Amino acid sequence: MNYLFDFYQSLLTQKQRKYMSLYYLDDFSLGEIAEEFDVSRQAVYDNIKRTEAMLEGYENKLKLLFKFEQRTDLMARLRTLIHQKATPEEVLSLLDTLEKLD
């Protein structure tokens, strides 16, 4: 969820960002967040669950995290190939795969 929040937080409202940040990044409890915003714990819980569902929906549609993870893996493999003095064809093959991600 932290990665999804990192990728899609700009699509959230200020209140959603604040709740998620306090809950996931600052490790606040639902009660602490509720007290901070003068709302019920249930309201905080509902907001966080709805926001989580939104983030997952964004990822299902946009695949930013998935593509980032694939790109990171391909870059690591590319570095390994270069250090192993791979053939130009092997390097070009990985570069082609990298270009096709977008």
C-alpha positions as CSV (number, residue, x, y, z in Angstrom):
1,M,0.0,0.0,0.0
2,N,2.9,2.3,0.7
3,Y,4.1,2.0,-2.9
4,L,0.7,2.6,-4.3
5,F,0.4,5.7,-2.1
6,D,3.8,6.9,-3.4
7,F,2.7,6.5,-7.0
8,Y,-0.9,7.8,-6.8
9,Q,-1.1,10.2,-3.9
10,S,-1.4,13.2,-6.2
11,L,-4.8,11.8,-7.3
12,L,-6.2,11.8,-3.8
13,T,-7.8,14.6,-1.9
14,Q,-5.9,16.5,0.8
15,K,-7.9,14.7,3.5
16,Q,-7.3,11.2,2.0
17,R,-3.5,12.0,1.7
18,K,-3.4,13.1,5.3
19,Y,-5.2,10.0,6.6
20,M,-3.1,7.6,4.6
21,S,0.1,9.4,5.5
22,L,-0.7,9.3,9.2
23,Y,-1.8,5.7,9.1
24,Y,0.8,4.2,6.8
25,L,3.8,6.4,7.1
26,D,3.6,7.8,10.6
27,D,2.0,4.6,12.1
28,F,-0.8,6.5,13.8
29,S,-3.7,4.3,15.1
30,L,-7.2,4.9,13.9
31,G,-8.0,6.4,17.3
32,E,-5.2,8.9,17.1
33,I,-6.2,10.0,13.6
34,A,-9.8,10.3,14.7
35,E,-8.8,12.4,17.6
36,E,-6.6,14.6,15.3
37,F,-9.5,15.3,13.0
38,D,-12.3,15.2,15.6
39,V,-14.2,12.4,13.8
40,S,-15.1,8.8,14.8
41,R,-12.7,5.9,14.4
42,Q,-15.2,4.3,12.1
43,A,-15.1,7.4,9.8
44,V,-11.3,7.2,9.6
45,Y,-11.5,3.4,9.0
46,D,-14.0,3.9,6.2
47,N,-12.0,6.7,4.6
48,I,-8.8,4.6,4.6
49,K,-10.5,1.5,3.2
50,R,-12.2,3.6,0.4
51,T,-8.8,5.2,-0.3
52,E,-7.0,1.8,-0.4
53,A,-9.6,0.6,-2.9
54,M,-9.1,3.7,-5.0
55,L,-5.4,3.3,-5.1
56,E,-5.8,-0.4,-6.1
57,G,-8.2,0.7,-8.8
58,Y,-5.7,3.3,-10.1
59,E,-3.0,0.6,-10.2
60,N,-5.3,-1.8,-12.1
61,K,-5.9,0.8,-14.7
62,L,-2.6,2.6,-15.0
63,K,-0.1,-0.1,-13.9
64,L,2.5,2.5,-12.8
65,L,3.8,0.4,-9.9
66,F,3.8,-2.8,-12.0
67,K,5.8,-1.1,-14.8
68,F,8.2,0.5,-12.3
69,E,8.9,-3.0,-10.8
70,Q,9.4,-4.5,-14.2
71,R,11.7,-1.6,-15.3
72,T,13.7,-2.0,-12.1
73,D,14.2,-5.7,-12.7
74,L,15.2,-5.2,-16.3
75,M,17.7,-2.5,-15.3
76,A,19.3,-4.9,-12.7
77,R,19.5,-7.6,-15.3
78,L,21.0,-5.2,-17.8
79,R,23.7,-4.2,-15.3
80,T,24.5,-7.8,-14.6
81,L,24.8,-8.5,-18.3
82,I,27.1,-5.6,-18.8
83,H,29.3,-6.6,-15.9
84,Q,29.4,-10.2,-17.4
85,K,30.5,-8.7,-20.7
86,A,27.4,-9.9,-22.5
87,T,27.0,-9.8,-26.2
88,P,25.6,-6.7,-27.8
89,E,22.6,-8.8,-28.9
90,E,21.8,-9.8,-25.3
91,V,22.0,-6.1,-24.2
92,L,19.9,-4.9,-27.1
93,S,17.3,-7.6,-26.4
94,L,16.8,-6.3,-22.8
95,L,16.8,-2.7,-24.1
96,D,14.0,-3.6,-26.5
97,T,12.0,-5.2,-23.7
98,L,12.5,-2.1,-21.6
99,E,11.3,0.2,-24.4
100,K,8.1,-1.9,-24.8
101,L,7.0,-1.3,-21.2
102,D,5.4,2.0,-22.0
